[in-house]
Amino acid sequence: MNRRRGVASIVGNLFTLIILFSLFASIFAFIQYQRSSMQVQSILLNKIDYDIITNIVRCNDTNNYCITIGIINKSTEKIDILSFWITDKYGIPILQRDINIMLEKGRSAVLLDSYSMSNVNNGDRIRIKIVTSDGTVKSEELIIPYPILKIKAIPIKSLRCVDQTILIHVINNEDAPIDNIKVYINNGRNNIAVLDVGRLDGKGDVILQYNILSATNNLTIYAEGMSILERSIRSNTEMVRLDCS
């Protein structure tokens, strides 16, 4: 009888060990699954880490607005761009293109170059959507116009018509840097000054001060630079009337 009880006890303990082993094996497998899922999710997040660079300004030859769209791959993996959309504020497509561009890490690409939009007006809202091969859609909403490079000129009131001062605020609207920035001050006939800004980092800005040693009343001020997409860009134009009274 004691021998039977001993055998039963051994069998019971063995059965308990089997159950515990199965339980721990299941827990370990679940932890490994969670860890693998997190790693896969991390890779996917890296693959879709990119910035959209957009420039919307007046076209040179028409009254339409021209749009340039580019992207910068900020991830540690290459990404496959399948298509992009431009829609109005109601979601109605303005333009859609399938592109299938494979972009290596750290590289930039132009998706659309100076496309003339004839059916949009000043103050309209548009949305840009970019689709990658993993099904991710990244979008941003913009108000027309949307220059990458923007300026604001502020004249300082003077009691004389000479030796006046203008403050010029130069702004980079995008996350990417702009190089070779120059500010041009024109009196209607020629440039009376060219101010060298150089480089502005993403979302950076600078305030310039210029003293005018003439009696010029009406000035046109704008800036030009080179974007990370290797495209020459021009800012909005500021019309400044100096007040001598």
Secondary structure by P-SEA (a helix, b strand, c coil): caaaaaaaaaaaaaaaaaaaaaaaaaaaaaaaaaaaaaaaaaaaaaaabbbbbbbbcccccccbbbbbbbccccccbbbbbcbbbbbcccccccbbbbbbccccccbbbbcccccccccccccbbbbbbbbcccccccccccccccccbbbbbbbcccccccbbbbbbbbbbcccccccbbbbbbbccccccbbbbbcccccccbbbbbbbbcccccbbbbbbbbbccccbbbbcbbbbbbbbcc
